[in-house]
């Protein structure tokens, strides 16, 4: 299994090639820990982590095993709306793997996703389980009359960007206290980090627990809008760091 980003890209390219060469219905690549997976559809296209997360959640709900879906709080709004319209109840967890699993269990969700290739099935156990996720995905797709490449078309258009901004360790707490102190702004949400509504989109700032940096998520109705929101978020955060 690949260790570097380039090796990961090459592995996914190999997965796509294998699927196309042998004309498979899908291809699945699982990491050595059995925690995460990548999926290629029958055309050989490798789904993004976000696409896989949405599709697995949708198919889980459609299987009627459970209507509950748990995901990190930065799940795209369009995903929440689309899943809800399909009868799901979406639970937003704070950005920590343990929090994700705990909320999935207490909410009795049928599936939880970290939006990065990892899935939890709380009725089975609390850990990421790509082997079980792969088996369930095959089961769900097999039960549907459409090939995976057609099911992928059910995924709504989404524009969620992720970026990082370096920050000295000693300033991270001060910056977060400053941001979280803006509760008088009706567009600010402090459920998980600092989240601010901007027009039809939003951005979220989270301190990285392992690195001297902040993680920023931004969503907009279009790619351009999301990019502009990300620029605004970076400016506001940089002004607090400098």
N, C-alpha and C positions, 0 to 999 in steps of 0.2 A: 504494500500500500504506500502511496506517495507521502513524502514528508514535507517537501518544499512546495511553494505555490506552483512553480513550473511543473514539477512532477505530478501534482494534482491535476493540472490542466491536461497534461499528456495522458494521464490515466483515463480521464473523461473522453478525450479524443479517441483513445483505443476502445473504450466501451461503445462509443457511437459507431466506430468502424466495424466492430464485431457484430453489432446488432444488424447493421445494414448488410454485411457480408453473408450472414447466415439467415437473413430475413426473419429474425426473431420477433415475437410480439412485443417484447420489451427486454431491457437489460438492466441489471441492478448491480451496483458496486458497493460493497460494505467495508468499512474501515476495520483494522485488525482488532480493535477493542469491541467491535460489534455494536457501537453506539450510534453511528451515523451512516447514511446511505445516499447514493446518487442514482438517479433513474434516467434511462433513455427510452423514449417511446419507439413505436414500431417504424418510424421514419428515420430513426437514428439520432434524433434531436435530444440532447441532454437537458432535462428540466432544471431551471434554477432552483435554489433552495426554497425561495419564496413560492414559486409555482407548485413545487412538490408539497409544501406545507398546506397550501390552500386545497389542492386536489385531494390529498389524503383526508383532510378534515371534511370536505364535501362528501366524499364517498363513504366515510364513516357515518355521517348523518343520514345519508340516503339509505344505508343498510339498516337503519332504524334500531341499531343495537343501543345507541344512546344519542341524545340530542345535544349533549354538552361537549364543548370544545374549549380547551384552555391554550392560551398563547401568551407570549410576552406582551407587555403593555404597548409596545410600539408596533404591534400588528397593524397593517394598513387599514384605514377606516373603510375603504371600499371592500375589503375582505369581510369585515364585521357585518357590513350592510348586506353583502351577497349571501353570506352564511345564514344570517338571521332570516332573510327572505326565503331560505330553503328549510326553515324550521329549527335552526340551531339556536342554542343559547351560548354566547361566547363570553368566556371569563378571561379577564386581563390580569396577568400575574406580574408582580414586580420582577425586575430583570436579574433573576438569580435562579439557577437550575433547581435548587432545593425548593424555592418558592413555587416554581412551576409545577413540580411534582406534588407538593403539598396541596396546592389549590385544586389541581386536577383530581386528587383523591377526595378532598372534602366536598367538592362540587359534583362528584360522581360523573365526571366527564368521561366520554368514551375514548377520547384521544387528546393528547397534549403535544404541542410541537414547539421547539425552540426557534423555529424559522431558519434553522441552519443545518438541516438534514437529520436532526435528532427527534425522536418520538418517544413518548411515554404512554403506556397503556395501564392506567392506575388500577384496574381490576386484576391485572396480572402481577405487577410489582412497580416500585417507584423509580426504577432506573431507565435510562435510555436503552432501547432495545431495537436495533435495526433488523435483526433476524426476524423478529415477530412482525415488525412493520412491513418488511418485504413480503412475508407470507400473507398478511392481511391485504396488502395492495394487490397482489396477484389474485386473491379471492374476490376482492371488490371489482376489479376490472373484468375478471372472468364472468362475474354475475351480470355484467352489463353487455348489451349487444354491440356497443360501439368499441372500436379499437382505442388504445390509449391516446393516439395522436388526435382523435376526435374529442375525447374527454378533456384534453388539454385546452380545447377551445372554450370550455366552460369557465376558465379562469378569467376573472375580470381584469381589465387593464389597470395597472397600478404603478405608482411612481414613488417609491420609498428609497431615499438615499441615505447612505451611511458615511460618516467621515470622522476623523480624529483630529484633535488639536492638542499639541504638547502643552504641558503646564508643570512648573516645579511642584514637587510633592508638598512643600510647605504652604503653597497658595491654594491648593485644591479645596481644603475645608473652608477657607475664607471666601472663595469664589462661590461655592455652593450656598453658604449662609447668606451671601448678598442676593443671589438669585431667588432663593426660597423665601426671602423676606418680602417679596413683591406680591403678597397675597391680596392687596387691594386692587390688583389688576384682574378684572373678571375673566380675562383670557388665559390666566395662569392656572395650571393644575400641578400640584405637588405630590400626587399619588405615588409616582415613581420618578425620582429625580426632579428635573424642572422641565415642564412642558408648557408651551405657549401656542395659542391659536393665532394663526396669521391668515386672514382672509378665509379662503376655502381649504386651507391646509394647516399645518402645525409643525413645530420642531420640538425636539426633546434633547436635553443635555443630561448625560450620566457620567459620573466620575468612574474612571477605570480603577478597579480594585488592585490590579497587579502592575500597572504601568503609570508613569507620570504623565497622564494625559486624560482628556475627556473624550467621550464618544458622543457624536451628534447624529440624530436621526431627523430627517425632514421628509414630509409627504405633501404633495400638491396634486391638483387635478390633472396637471400635465407635467411632462418632464421639465419644461422650461420653468413652470411655476415652482416646482420642487427645487430646482437649482437656485432660483431667486430666494426662496425661503432658507435654503442652506446657507447662502451668502449672508443673509441677515443674521442667522444664528451664529455664524462664525465671527461676524463683526461684533455682535453683542458680547459673546464669550471672550473674544480677544481683548475687548476694552476692559474687562474685569481682570484679566491676567496681567496686562501691561501695567 
